[in-house]
Every structure is written in structure tokens, then in C-alpha cells.
Amino acid sequence: MIEISLTDHTVLASAQAIAMGIGAIGPGLGIGLIGAKAMEAIGRNPQSLGKLFVPMILGMALAESIAIYVMVIILKG
């Protein structure tokens, strides 16, 4: 019979992996929605590209920073 023993390191690594997966869902959805809505707006009004591009990039960067923050906090623990 194979005996499986979970060490503290294994449990911590598993918890970190699960937390990073859950923590990446929100920013991933946010970036997708920002990009989709920006493309929809540009498709409806192509001249709005100049007005939408910078706020779109800023919104994506802020959403991505949340994912990076989650990763830093998880890997620190």
C-alpha cells in the first residue's frame, strides 16, 4: 500500500496555487471586459480611438496590478 503524507510545504504550495487561481479570475474578467467594450465603442465610432485608447490601457494596467498584488502576497506567505 502506498502511504501519502502531506507536509506543511505541500499544503502551503497547494493553498497558494488555489489562491492565485481564484485571485486571477477577477482581473482576467476585468481586462477582458475592458477590451471588449473598448473594441465595441471603436467599432461603433471609429473616430473615438484617440479618446478611448489611453483610458483603456490605464484600466487594463490597473486590473493587471491587482493580479500582480495577489501574486506578491501569495508568494510572500
N, C-alpha and C positions, 0 to 999 in steps of 0.2 A: 504494500500500500504506500502511496506517495503522501508524504507529510508536508503540508504547506504551512509555513509560518510567516506571518506578516510582521515585518519590522516597522519601527517608527518611521524610518525613511521611506519605506514603500507606501505607507498610509499617507504621509505628508505629500509625497510626489503625486499620488492619485488624487488627493484633495486639491492640490494646486492645478492639476490638469483639468479637473472638472470645473473649478472656479474660473479658470482662464477661458474655457469654452463658453460658460454662461456669461462671463463678463464681456465676451466679444460679440455676443448676439446683438445687443443694443447699438453699439457703434456701427456694426455692419449694416443693420437695418437703416440707421440714420444716414449713412453715406449713400446707400442705395436710393433712399427716398429723395435725398437732396439732388443727386444726379438725375434721377428720373424726372423730377419736377422741373429742374432747370432745362433739360432737353425738351420737355413738353412746352415750356414757355418760349424757348427759342424757336421751336417748330411752329408755334402759333404766330410769333412775331420775330422774324429773323433779325430785325434791327435792334433787338434788345440784348444781343450778345454782349456788347460792351458794358451794359449796365448790370448784367447778371453774372458775368464770369468771376469777378473778384469776390462778391459775396458768396458765390457757390464754393469757390476754393477755400475761403475762410471757414465756412460752415463745415466742409469736409475735414479741414485740418483740426477744428475743434472737436469734432466727433472722433477723429483718429486719436487725438490726445487722451481721450477718456480710455480708449483701449490700451494705450501705452501706459497710462497711470495704473490700470488694473494689472498689467503685466509686471510693472515695477513692484507694486505692493505684494503681489503673489510670490515673486521670486525673492523678495527680501525676507519673507517669513520662513 
